[in-house]
Amino acid sequence: EIKIARAIGTEKGPGGCVGLQCKTYCDEENNIDECLDFAKEHNLIPEREIAVAREVRANGGPGGCRSEKECRAYCDGDGHFEECISFAEKNNLMPKEELERAKKLGDKPGPGGCRREACKQYCETPGNMDECVAFALENGFMTEKEAVMARKMGNRDGPGGCRGEACKTYCDDPAHGEECFKFAEENNLISKDELS
């Protein structure tokens, strides 16, 4: 559903939703089929993911979950890691690199004892950055160069007010290229060699 929200931007989506409202709309059980139809019609989600979502709706996924929201809740619970990672691998729902990292980490809690989705929020909270960067380095989720950049940034907002992973999405948009480059230059996030 978040893919639908990003793709729509300011256009109207399923049920007349706009932007991130679409995530809320599409999280509702009664709206899932409409959102899947919309995603298919507008090529927003790969066909195979739509097929898996429909299969989960009809027959249940891990733990019998029938929506992305239910499946995330189930898979974030203790003791469900192997079942969920196996389901994701079988249905090709995660990029290979992300799948390997997840397998390596296993069911081990993240920094501050966080698990999966909660780690993003934990690591974007001021005061937790050093712990999160150390954890990411130790587990191979971040290179030394990325760690240096993260430490330089501290807990400041990035270009466009972004934080954490949202900055990558923001700066991957060509419309923000110049703003992001200028921000990196002003905050010494890129070397002199990279500037030329």
ZADO-666958 format. One record per residue: x, y, z of N, C-alpha, C in turn. Coordinates in steps of 0.1 Angstrom, whole numbers, padded with zeros to 4 digits, always signed. Each point is the difference from the previous one (the first is absolute). Layout:
BEGIN
XYZXYZXYZ/...
***
This chain:
BEGIN
+0008-0012+0000-0008+0012+0000+0009+0013+0000/+0011-0001+0007+0009+0012+0000+0005+0003-0014/+0002-0011-0008+0004+0002-0014-0010+0008-0008/-0013-0003+0002-0011+0007-0006+0000+0014+0004/+0002+0003+0013+0000+0014+0005+0011+0008-0007/+0012-0006-0001+0012+0007-0006-0003+0003-0014/-0005-0010-0007-0002+0001-0015-0011+0010-0003/-0010+0001+0008-0011+0009-0002+0004+0015+0001/+0008+0002+0011+0004+0014+0003-0012+0009+0003/-0003+0009-0009-0011+0009+0002-0012-0004-0008/+0001-0011-0008-0012-0004-0008-0009-0008+0009/-0012-0002-0005-0010-0008+0008+0002-0015-0002/-0001-0007+0011+0002-0015-0001-0013-0007+0003/+0001-0012+0005-0012-0008+0003-0008+0007+0011/-0013+0000-0002-0009+0007+0009+0001+0015+0001/+0008+0006-0010+0002+0014+0000+0011+0005+0009/+0008-0010+0006+0011+0004+0009+0011+0007-0008/+0008+0008+0008+0011+0007-0006+0013-0003+0009/+0011-0003-0007+0013-0002+0007-0001-0010+0011/+0005+0004+0012+0001-0009+0011-0013-0004+0006/-0011+0008-0003-0013-0005+0004-0004-0013-0006/+0007-0004-0011-0003-0012-0007+0004-0012+0009/+0011+0002+0007+0005-0011+0009-0011-0003+0010/-0006+0010+0006-0010-0002+0010-0013-0006-0006/-0003+0005-0012-0012-0006-0007+0002-0014-0004/+0012-0003-0005+0003-0014-0005+0003-0010+0012/+0002+0005+0012+0002-0009+0011-0013-0005+0005/-0011+0006-0004-0013-0004+0005-0004-0013-0008/-0004-0010+0008-0003-0013-0006-0010+0001-0012/-0010+0008+0001-0010+0001-0011+0005+0006-0013/+0012+0007+0001+0005+0007-0011+0011-0007-0008/+0005-0011+0006+0012-0006-0006-0002-0004-0014/-0011-0007-0004-0002-0004-0014+0000+0012-0009/-0007+0010+0004+0000+0012-0009+0014+0006-0002/+0008+0000+0011+0014+0005-0001+0008-0009-0009/-0002-0013+0001+0008-0009-0008-0004+0002-0015/-0013+0001-0003-0004+0003-0013+0006+0013-0006/+0000+0010+0009+0006+0013-0004+0015-0001-0003/+0007-0008+0008+0014-0002-0001+0003-0007-0013/-0008-0010-0003+0002-0008-0012-0003+0008-0013/-0011+0008+0001-0004+0008-0012+0010+0011-0003/+0007+0005+0010+0010+0011-0002+0014-0005+0001/+0002-0014+0000+0014-0006+0000+0008+0005+0012/-0006+0001+0012+0007+0006+0012+0007-0011+0008/-0004-0013-0002+0005-0011+0008+0002-0011-0010/+0012-0007+0001+0002-0011-0010-0011-0011+0001/-0004-0005-0012-0011-0010-0001+0002-0011+0011/+0012-0005+0001+0002-0011+0010-0004+0004+0014/+0003+0012+0004-0003+0005+0014-0015+0001+0001/-0007+0004-0011-0015+0001+0001-0006-0014+0001/+0006-0009-0008-0005-0014+0001+0002-0006+0014/+0011+0003+0006+0003-0005+0014-0010+0007+0010/-0002+0013-0002-0010+0007+0009-0014-0006-0001/-0004-0003-0013-0013-0006-0002-0001-0015+0006/+0011-0007-0001+0001-0014+0006-0001+0001+0015/+0007+0010+0006-0001+0002+0015-0014+0003+0004/-0006+0009-0008-0014+0004+0003-0009-0012+0000/+0002-0009-0010-0009-0011-0001+0003-0012+0009/+0013-0003+0002+0003-0012+0007+0009+0003+0013/+0004+0012+0002+0008+0003+0012+0014-0001-0003/+0008+0008+0007+0015+0000+0000+0005-0006+0013/+0012+0004+0004+0005-0005+0012-0009+0002+0012/-0003-0010+0008-0009+0001+0011-0014+0003-0004/-0003-0002-0012-0014+0002-0005-0003+0014-0003/+0010+0009+0000-0003+0015-0002-0006+0001-0014/-0008+0011-0002-0007+0002-0012+0002+0014-0006/+0009+0008+0006+0003+0013-0006+0014+0004+0004/+0005+0010-0007+0014+0004+0003+0001+0004+0015/-0009+0007+0005+0000+0005+0014+0000-0012+0010/-0009-0010-0003-0001-0012+0009+0013-0008-0001/+0005-0001-0012+0013-0008-0002+0012+0007+0006/+0001+0013+0000+0011+0007+0006-0001-0002+0015/-0013+0001+0006-0002-0001+0014+0004-0015+0004/-0004-0009-0007+0004-0014+0003+0015-0003-0001/+0006+0005-0011+0014-0002-0002+0009+0008+0009/-0005+0010+0006+0008+0008+0010-0001-0007+0014/-0008-0009+0001-0001-0007+0013+0011-0010+0002/+0003-0003+0013+0011-0010+0003-0004-0014-0005/+0010-0007-0005-0001-0013-0004-0006-0003-0014/-0002+0011-0008-0006-0002-0013+0010+0003-0011/+0012+0003+0004+0010+0004-0010+0002-0010-0011/+0003-0012+0003+0003-0011-0010-0011-0002-0009/-0012+0000+0005-0012-0002-0008-0002+0011-0010/+0002+0012+0005-0002+0012-0009+0011+0002-0010/+0012-0003+0004+0012+0002-0009-0001-0010-0011/-0005-0012+0003-0002-0011-0009-0011+0004-0010/-0011+0006+0005-0011+0004-0009+0005+0011-0010/+0008+0009+0006+0005+0011-0009+0009-0005-0010/+0009-0009+0003+0009-0006-0009-0007-0008-0011/-0009-0009+0004-0008-0008-0009-0008+0008-0010/-0005+0012+0004-0008+0008-0009+0008+0012-0006/+0013+0000+0002+0009+0010-0005-0005+0014+0003/-0003+0002+0013-0005+0013+0005+0011+0010+0005/+0012-0005+0001+0011+0009+0005+0011-0001-0010/+0007+0012-0002+0012-0001-0008+0010-0009+0006/+0008-0007-0008+0010-0010+0005+0009+0005+0011/+0005+0012-0002+0009+0006+0010-0007+0002+0013/-0012+0005+0000-0008+0002+0012-0003-0013+0007/-0003-0010-0008-0003-0013+0005+0012-0006+0007/+0012+0001-0006+0012-0005+0006+0003+0007+0013/-0002+0013+0001+0002+0008+0012-0009-0005+0011/-0013-0002-0004-0010-0005+0010+0004-0014+0005/+0004-0009-0009+0004-0013+0005+0012+0001+0009/+0010+0008-0003+0012+0002+0008-0004+0005+0014/-0009+0009+0000-0004+0006+0013-0009-0010+0008/-0008-0007-0008-0009-0010+0007-0010+0008+0008/-0004-0006+0011-0010+0006+0009+0006+0009+0011/+0013+0003-0002+0007+0008+0009-0006+0014+0001/-0003+0006+0012-0005+0013+0000+0010+0011-0004/-0004+0011-0005+0008+0011-0005+0004+0009+0012/+0006+0012-0004+0004+0009+0011-0012+0004+0009/+0003+0000+0013-0010+0004+0009-0011-0011+0002/+0003-0012-0006-0009-0011+0001-0012+0001-0010/+0002+0009-0010-0011+0002-0010-0001-0013-0009/-0011-0001-0006-0002-0011-0010-0005+0006-0013/+0005-0005-0011-0004+0004-0013-0004+0014-0003/-0013+0002-0002-0005+0014-0004+0002+0010+0011/+0000-0004+0013+0002+0009+0011+0014+0005+0001/+0009-0007-0007+0014+0005+0000+0002+0013-0007/-0008+0002-0011+0001+0012-0008-0003+0012+0009/-0011-0001+0007-0005+0011+0009+0011+0002+0011/+0004-0011+0006+0010+0001+0011+0013+0007-0005/+0005-0003-0012+0012+0005-0005-0001+0014-0005/-0012+0005-0002-0003+0014-0004-0003+0009+0011/+0000-0006+0012-0002+0008+0013+0013+0006+0004/+0000+0013+0003+0012+0007+0004+0006-0008+0013/+0013-0001+0000+0007-0007+0011+0003-0015-0002/-0006-0006-0011+0002-0014-0002+0010-0002-0012/+0004+0010-0007+0008-0001-0012+0012-0008+0002/+0009+0003+0010+0012-0006+0002-0001-0015+0002/-0010-0004+0008-0003-0014+0002-0004-0007-0013/-0008+0007-0008-0005-0006-0012+0010-0001-0011/+0009+0010-0001+0011-0001-0009+0010-0011+0004/+0003-0002+0013+0009-0010+0004-0007-0014-0003/-0013-0001+0002-0007-0013-0003+0001-0003-0015/-0003+0010-0008+0000-0001-0015+0014-0005-0005/+0011+0007+0006+0013-0004-0004+0004-0014+0004/-0003-0003+0012+0003-0014+0006-0007-0011-0008/-0012+0003-0005-0008-0010-0007+0001+0001-0016/+0009+0009-0005+0002+0001-0014-0012+0006-0008/-0008+0009+0007-0011+0007-0006+0004+0013-0005/+0013+0004+0003+0005+0014-0003+0015-0001-0002/+0005+0007-0010+0014+0000-0002+0006+0011+0009/+0013-0001+0001+0007+0010+0009-0002+0014-0006/+0000+0002-0013-0003+0013-0006-0014+0005+0003/-0010-0009+0000-0013+0004+0003-0001+0003+0015/+0007-0007+0008+0000+0003+0015+0006+0014+0003/+0011+0003-0007+0006+0014+0001-0010+0010-0004/-0007-0002-0011-0010+0010-0004-0012+0001+0010/-0004-0011+0005-0011+0000+0010+0004+0008+0012/+0013-0002+0005+0004+0006+0012+0002+0015-0003/+0004+0004-0012+0001+0015-0003-0014+0006+0001/-0010-0007-0005-0013+0005+0000-0006+0001+0014/+0004-0009+0008-0005+0001+0014-0015-0003-0001/-0008+0007+0008-0014-0001+0000-0007+0011-0006/+0007+0007-0009-0005+0011-0008-0009-0004-0011/-0010+0008-0003-0008-0003-0012+0008+0002-0013/-0003-0008-0010+0007+0001-0012-0007+0009-0010/+0003+0000-0013-0006+0009-0009-0015-0003-0001/-0008+0010-0001-0015-0001+0000-0005-0005+0013/+0008+0001+0011-0005-0004+0014+0000-0015+0001/+0007-0008-0009-0001-0015+0001+0009-0004+0012/-0003-0013+0003+0009-0007+0011+0002-0014-0004/+0011-0006+0003+0003-0014-0002-0002-0004-0015/-0006-0011-0002-0002-0006-0013-0008+0009-0009/-0009+0008+0006-0008+0009-0009+0009+0010-0008/+0012+0002+0005+0009+0009-0008+0004-0006-0013/+0002-0013+0001+0004-0007-0013-0011+0001-0010/-0012-0002+0004-0012+0001-0009-0001+0014-0005/+0002+0010+0009-0002+0014-0004+0011+0003-0010/+0012-0004+0003+0012+0004-0009+0001-0008-0012/-0007-0012-0001+0000-0007-0012-0009+0006-0011/-0009+0009+0005-0009+0007-0010+0009+0011-0007/+0001-0001-0013+0008+0010-0007-0004+0015+0002/-0013+0002+0004-0004+0013+0003+0007+0006+0012/+0005-0008+0009+0007+0005+0012+0015-0001-0001/+0005-0005-0012+0014-0002-0001+0009+0012+0004/-0003+0012-0006+0008+0012+0003-0001+0003+0015/-0011+0000+0006-0002+0003+0014+0008-0010+0009/+0000-0013-0004+0007-0010+0008+0015+0002-0002/+0004+0002-0012+0015+0003-0002+0005+0011+0008/-0008+0011-0001+0004+0012+0008+0000-0002+0015/-0009-0008+0005-0001-0004+0014+0013-0008+0004/+0003-0009-0009+0012-0009+0003+0013+0008+0000/+0001+0010-0009+0011+0008-0001+0002+0009+0012/-0012+0007+0004+0001+0009+0011+0002-0007+0014/-0003-0013+0000+0002-0008+0013+0012-0009-0001/+0009+0002-0010+0012-0008-0001-0003-0015+0000/-0011-0004-0008-0004-0014+0000+0006-0006-0013/+0006+0008-0009+0007-0006-0011+0014+0006-0001/+0010-0008-0005+0013+0005+0000+0003+0009-0012/+0011+0007+0001+0004+0009-0011+0001-0008-0013/+0005-0012+0000+0001-0008-0012-0014-0002-0006/-0009-0003+0009-0014-0003-0005-0007+0013-0006/+0005+0012+0004-0005+0012-0004+0004+0003-0015/+0012-0005-0004+0005+0004-0013-0005-0010-0011/
***
